[in-house]
Amino acid sequence: MRPLLLHASLSCLVPALTRFSASCNKVFAQAAAAPHLYYCRKTMHYQTEQRGQPNSSDYRLYFKTSDGKYISPFHDIPLIAASDPDDDVPAKKLKSESEVLYNMVVEVPRWSNAKMEIATKEALNPIKQDVKKGKLRYVANIFPHKGYIWNYGALPQTWEDPNCEDEETNCCGDNDPIDVCDIGTQVCCPGQVIQVKVLGILAMIDEGEMDWKVIAINAKDPDAAKLNCIEDVRTTRPGHLEATVDWFRKYKVPDGKPENQFGFNGQFKDKDFAVQIINSTHKHWKALVQKQTNAGGIECKNLSCCDSPFTCDEDEARGVVHSAPVVGSAQPVSPGVDKWHFV
C-alpha cells in the first residue's frame, strides 16, 4: 500500500494516528506507574532515558550509549553515520559507495503536535518540550495537515551561528542545530536516531533569523533507493514540497505571529547546496565546542570531543541526569487541544 499523502483526508489519517497515540500512551503510562523506573528504549546504537513527567515542563529525555554512558545528542552523536555491518542498510539502497549518510536525532514524530526539541542551553542537551510564557508549546493543525507533516529533528554536531551572517540572505543563524525533515514513511519516536540521505534544503527566515530546513529521507525507507535529489521528490511525490513550504509559512499564524519568509523565493536548493550548508554549520559547531566563538548561552558539556575544553567524565554526566526529577515526580500539564485552522 502506498504511504499516506500529505493531502490525504483526515479519515485516512485517523487509524494510523490512533495506533501511534495508543503506543506512546502505553509507554508513558507504564513509566508513570513506576516512579523510580527509568524507561529505556533502544534507538539504533543509543538509548533514551526519561526523567520527569511526560506532558510537563520537567520532562526530559536523556541519551545514553549502548554501554550505558550518558551523552549529549547535540555534541556526542557524530554528524556522519559510520558504516556498520549491524545497521541493516542494504548497499543497493545507496546511490553509490560514496553516498554519505547523516545521523538525524528525531525530536518530533510525524502527525504529533508537541514542540519537542534538543535543550541546547541545558547540560547534556536532553530533549524537552518547548515552553513559551509558562505554557507548553503545541503547533496548531494547519488544514489539511495534522501536526508536523514529517519526522522533524536535527543533525548533531551542527550549529547555526547567530554571529555569522549568511551571504545569500543577509540573516544570522538561529543559535540551534540545523533542522531536518525526514520524508520517509515510518513514524518515528522522540529520541530515535536514524540515518538519512540528504536531498535538498529550504531557506526559511524566522523572525529575521536564518533557519535552514534540510529535506532528507530515512536510508531504511522503501523509497530511499529512488529518491536521490530534490527533483526526485518533486516528480515522485507531487505536492509534497509545496505542502512543506505552505506548512512552514503558516504554522505560527494561529499563535498571532506573521507568516514566515524564505530565501531564494521559497525555492528548494539542491543536494550539493544542502551539503555545503551542513558542512558550514559543522565548522561553526567545531568552533563552538572548542571555545573559539561566543557560545550564545549554548551548553557544550560533552564526553567525546577530545579537543574541547567542555569535555566531562562519566561520573559528572551521570550526576547531571540523576539530579533531574524522576518519572512521576512532576505534576502533568494538560495537553493542548487539537484545533483545525484554516489559514
C-alpha positions as CSV (number, residue, x, y, z in Angstrom):
1,M,0.0,0.0,0.0
2,R,1.3,3.4,-0.9
3,P,2.3,5.7,2.0
4,L,-0.3,8.3,3.0
5,L,-0.1,11.6,1.1
6,L,0.2,14.9,2.9
7,H,-3.2,16.0,1.5
8,A,-5.0,12.8,2.5
9,S,-8.3,13.2,4.2
10,L,-8.4,13.2,7.9
11,S,-10.4,10.0,7.9
12,C,-7.5,8.2,6.3
13,L,-5.1,9.5,8.9
14,V,-7.1,8.6,12.0
15,P,-6.3,4.8,12.1
16,A,-2.6,5.4,11.9
17,L,-2.7,8.3,14.4
18,T,-4.8,6.2,16.8
19,R,-2.3,3.3,16.7
20,F,0.7,5.7,17.2
21,S,-1.0,7.5,20.1
22,A,-2.0,4.3,21.8
23,S,1.6,3.0,21.6
24,C,3.0,6.2,23.1
25,N,0.4,6.5,25.8
26,K,1.1,2.9,26.9
27,V,4.8,3.7,27.3
28,F,4.1,6.9,29.3
29,A,1.5,5.1,31.5
30,Q,4.0,2.3,32.3
31,A,6.7,4.9,33.2
32,A,4.3,7.0,35.3
33,A,3.1,3.9,37.2
34,A,6.7,3.2,38.4
35,P,8.2,6.5,39.7
36,H,11.7,5.0,40.1
37,L,11.7,3.0,36.8
38,Y,13.5,4.9,34.1
39,Y,12.2,3.7,30.7
40,C,15.0,2.9,28.3
41,R,14.3,2.5,24.6
42,K,17.0,1.4,22.1
43,T,17.5,3.9,19.3
44,M,20.0,2.2,16.9
45,H,23.3,2.5,18.9
46,Y,21.7,4.7,21.5
47,Q,19.2,4.5,24.3
48,T,17.0,7.2,25.8
49,E,16.0,7.6,29.5
50,Q,13.0,9.6,30.6
51,R,13.2,11.9,33.6
52,G,10.2,13.9,34.9
53,Q,6.6,13.5,34.0
54,P,5.5,13.4,30.3
55,N,3.4,16.5,29.3
56,S,5.1,18.6,32.0
57,S,7.8,21.3,31.9
58,D,10.0,19.0,33.9
59,Y,10.1,16.2,31.3
60,R,13.5,15.4,29.8
61,L,14.7,12.6,27.5
62,Y,18.4,11.9,28.1
63,F,20.7,9.9,25.8
64,K,23.0,7.0,26.6
65,T,25.3,4.8,24.6
66,S,24.6,1.1,24.3
67,D,27.0,0.5,27.2
68,G,25.2,2.9,29.5
69,K,27.3,6.1,29.3
70,Y,25.3,9.3,29.3
71,I,26.0,11.6,26.3
72,S,24.8,14.8,24.6
73,P,22.9,14.2,21.4
74,F,24.0,17.6,20.3
75,H,27.7,17.1,20.7
76,D,28.5,13.4,21.1
77,I,26.5,11.8,18.3
78,P,28.6,12.1,15.1
79,L,27.2,14.1,12.2
80,I,28.3,11.4,9.6
81,A,26.8,8.0,10.2
82,A,29.6,5.5,10.3
83,S,29.2,2.3,8.2
84,D,28.3,-0.6,10.4
85,P,27.5,-4.2,9.4
86,D,24.8,-4.3,12.1
87,D,22.9,-1.3,10.6
88,D,20.9,-3.4,8.2
89,V,21.1,-0.7,5.5
90,P,21.3,-2.7,2.2
91,A,24.1,-1.4,0.0
92,K,21.7,-1.5,-3.0
93,K,19.7,1.3,-1.4
94,L,22.6,3.7,-1.7
95,K,23.2,5.7,-4.9
96,S,26.9,4.8,-4.8
97,E,29.6,3.6,-2.5
98,S,30.4,7.3,-1.8
99,E,26.8,8.1,-0.7
100,V,27.1,9.9,2.7
101,L,24.5,9.2,5.3
102,Y,23.9,11.6,8.2
103,N,22.7,10.9,11.7
104,M,19.4,12.6,12.5
105,V,18.1,13.0,16.0
106,V,14.3,12.8,15.9
107,E,12.7,15.4,18.1
108,V,9.0,15.4,16.8
109,P,7.2,12.4,15.3
110,R,5.1,12.9,12.2
111,W,1.5,13.9,12.9
112,S,2.2,14.9,16.5
113,N,1.8,18.5,17.9
114,A,4.0,18.8,20.9
115,K,7.0,21.0,20.1
116,M,9.8,18.8,21.4
117,E,13.4,20.0,20.9
118,I,17.0,19.4,22.0
119,A,17.6,21.6,25.0
120,T,20.7,23.4,23.7
121,K,21.1,25.5,26.9
122,E,20.9,22.6,29.4
123,A,23.7,20.2,30.4
124,L,23.9,17.1,28.2
125,N,21.2,18.7,25.9
126,P,18.2,16.4,26.6
127,I,15.1,16.6,24.5
128,K,12.3,18.6,26.2
129,Q,9.1,20.3,25.3
130,D,9.4,24.0,24.5
131,V,7.7,26.4,26.8
132,K,6.5,29.9,26.0
133,K,5.1,32.3,28.6
134,G,4.9,29.5,31.1
135,K,2.9,27.2,28.8
136,L,4.0,24.0,27.0
137,R,4.1,24.6,23.2
138,Y,2.0,22.7,20.7
139,V,1.8,23.5,17.0
140,A,-1.7,24.0,15.6
141,N,-3.1,21.8,12.9
142,I,-2.9,23.8,9.7
143,F,-5.6,22.4,7.5
144,P,-5.4,19.9,5.9
145,H,-2.4,18.8,7.9
146,K,-2.3,17.0,11.3
147,G,0.6,18.3,13.4
148,Y,4.1,18.1,11.9
149,I,3.9,16.6,8.4
150,W,7.3,14.7,8.6
151,N,9.5,13.3,11.3
152,Y,11.2,16.5,12.4
153,G,14.6,16.8,14.1
154,A,18.2,18.0,13.9
155,L,21.6,17.0,12.6
156,P,24.0,16.6,15.6
157,Q,27.3,18.4,15.6
158,T,25.9,21.4,13.6
159,W,25.2,24.9,14.8
160,E,23.6,27.9,13.0
161,D,25.9,30.6,14.4
162,P,23.9,33.7,15.5
163,N,27.2,35.7,15.0
164,C,27.5,34.7,11.4
165,E,25.6,36.4,8.6
166,D,24.5,34.3,5.6
167,E,25.9,35.7,2.3
168,E,22.8,34.9,0.3
169,T,20.0,36.1,2.7
170,N,21.9,38.5,5.0
171,C,20.4,36.8,8.0
172,C,22.3,35.4,11.0
173,G,21.8,31.8,12.3
174,D,19.1,30.9,14.9
175,N,21.5,29.5,17.5
176,D,20.3,25.9,17.1
177,P,21.5,22.7,15.3
178,I,20.3,22.6,11.7
179,D,16.8,21.2,11.3
180,V,15.8,18.2,9.3
181,C,12.5,17.0,7.8
182,D,12.5,13.2,7.2
183,I,10.0,12.5,4.5
184,G,10.2,8.7,4.9
185,T,7.1,6.6,5.6
186,Q,8.0,5.5,9.1
187,V,6.5,7.4,12.1
188,C,9.5,7.7,14.4
189,C,9.7,8.4,18.2
190,P,11.3,11.3,20.1
191,G,14.9,10.5,20.7
192,Q,15.2,8.0,17.8
193,V,18.5,8.3,15.9
194,I,18.1,7.4,12.2
195,Q,20.4,7.5,9.2
196,V,19.2,9.8,6.5
197,K,20.1,10.7,2.9
198,V,20.1,14.4,2.2
199,L,18.0,15.5,-0.8
200,G,17.9,19.3,-0.6
201,I,17.3,22.3,1.6
202,L,14.9,25.2,2.2
203,A,16.0,28.6,3.4
204,M,13.4,29.7,5.9
205,I,13.7,33.1,7.6
206,D,12.1,33.0,11.1
207,E,11.6,36.5,12.5
208,G,14.8,37.7,10.8
209,E,16.9,34.6,11.7
210,M,18.3,32.1,9.2
211,D,16.6,28.7,9.9
212,W,17.6,26.2,7.3
213,K,15.4,23.1,6.8
214,V,17.2,20.1,5.4
215,I,15.0,17.7,3.4
216,A,16.1,14.1,3.8
217,I,14.8,10.5,3.8
218,N,15.5,7.7,6.2
219,A,18.0,5.4,4.5
220,K,15.9,2.3,5.5
221,D,12.8,3.7,3.8
222,P,11.5,1.6,0.9
223,D,11.6,4.7,-1.3
224,A,15.2,5.7,-0.3
225,A,16.7,3.9,-3.4
226,K,14.8,6.1,-5.9
227,L,15.0,9.4,-4.1
228,N,18.4,10.9,-4.6
229,C,17.8,14.6,-5.1
230,I,15.1,17.2,-4.6
231,E,13.8,16.8,-8.1
232,D,13.1,13.1,-7.4
233,V,10.8,14.2,-4.6
234,R,9.1,16.7,-6.9
235,T,8.4,14.1,-9.6
236,T,7.5,11.1,-7.5
237,R,5.6,12.9,-4.7
238,P,3.6,15.7,-6.4
239,G,2.6,18.4,-3.9
240,H,4.9,17.3,-1.2
241,L,7.4,20.1,-1.5
242,E,4.6,22.7,-1.9
243,A,2.9,21.4,1.2
244,T,6.2,21.7,3.1
245,V,6.6,25.4,2.2
246,D,3.0,26.0,3.0
247,W,3.3,24.4,6.4
248,F,6.5,26.4,7.4
249,R,5.0,29.6,6.1
250,K,1.8,29.4,8.2
251,Y,2.4,27.2,11.3
252,K,2.9,30.2,13.6
253,V,0.0,32.3,12.3
254,P,-2.6,30.7,14.7
255,D,-0.3,32.0,17.6
256,G,-0.7,35.5,16.3
257,K,2.7,35.6,14.5
258,P,3.3,36.8,10.9
259,E,3.9,34.3,8.1
260,N,7.5,33.1,7.9
261,Q,9.5,34.3,4.9
262,F,12.0,32.4,2.7
263,G,15.2,33.0,0.8
264,F,15.5,32.1,-2.9
265,N,11.8,32.9,-3.3
266,G,10.8,29.8,-1.4
267,Q,12.6,27.5,-3.9
268,F,14.3,24.4,-2.6
269,K,18.1,24.3,-3.2
270,D,19.7,21.1,-4.4
271,K,21.6,18.4,-2.6
272,D,25.0,19.8,-3.3
273,F,24.0,23.2,-1.9
274,A,22.5,21.4,1.2
275,V,25.7,19.6,1.9
276,Q,27.6,22.9,1.7
277,I,25.3,24.4,4.3
278,I,25.6,21.3,6.5
279,N,29.4,21.4,6.3
280,S,29.4,25.1,7.2
281,T,27.2,24.6,10.2
282,H,29.5,21.7,11.3
283,K,32.5,24.0,11.2
284,H,30.6,26.6,13.3
285,W,29.8,23.8,15.8
286,K,33.5,22.8,16.0
287,A,34.4,26.4,16.8
288,L,31.6,26.4,19.4
289,V,32.9,23.3,21.3
290,Q,36.5,24.4,21.0
291,K,35.5,27.7,22.7
292,Q,36.7,29.7,19.7
293,T,33.4,31.7,19.4
294,N,30.7,33.3,21.5
295,A,28.6,30.4,22.7
296,G,25.4,32.5,23.0
297,G,24.2,30.6,26.0
298,I,24.7,27.1,24.5
299,E,25.7,24.3,26.9
300,C,28.7,22.5,25.4
301,K,29.3,19.8,28.0
302,N,30.3,16.6,26.2
303,L,32.1,13.3,26.7
304,S,33.8,12.6,23.3
305,C,35.1,15.9,21.8
306,C,38.8,15.3,22.8
307,D,40.0,18.8,21.8
308,S,37.1,20.5,23.7
309,P,37.6,22.4,27.0
310,F,34.0,21.4,27.8
311,T,34.7,17.7,28.0
312,C,33.5,16.0,31.2
313,D,33.8,12.5,32.6
314,E,31.2,9.7,33.0
315,D,30.6,10.5,36.7
316,E,29.8,14.2,36.0
317,A,27.5,13.2,33.2
318,R,25.7,10.7,35.4
319,G,25.3,13.4,38.1
320,V,23.6,15.7,35.6
321,V,21.0,13.1,34.8
322,H,20.4,11.8,38.3
323,S,19.8,15.3,39.6
324,A,16.8,15.7,37.2
325,P,13.3,14.8,38.6
326,V,12.4,11.1,38.3
327,V,9.4,9.9,36.3
328,G,6.2,10.7,38.2
329,S,7.7,13.4,40.4
330,A,6.2,16.4,38.5
331,Q,2.6,17.4,38.1
332,P,1.5,16.9,34.5
333,V,0.3,19.8,32.4
334,S,-2.9,19.3,30.4
335,P,-2.0,18.7,26.7
336,G,-3.1,21.2,24.1
337,V,-6.4,20.7,22.4
338,D,-6.3,19.9,18.7
339,K,-7.9,22.6,16.6
340,W,-8.0,22.8,12.9
341,H,-7.0,26.2,11.5
342,F,-7.9,27.5,8.0
343,V,-5.2,29.9,7.1
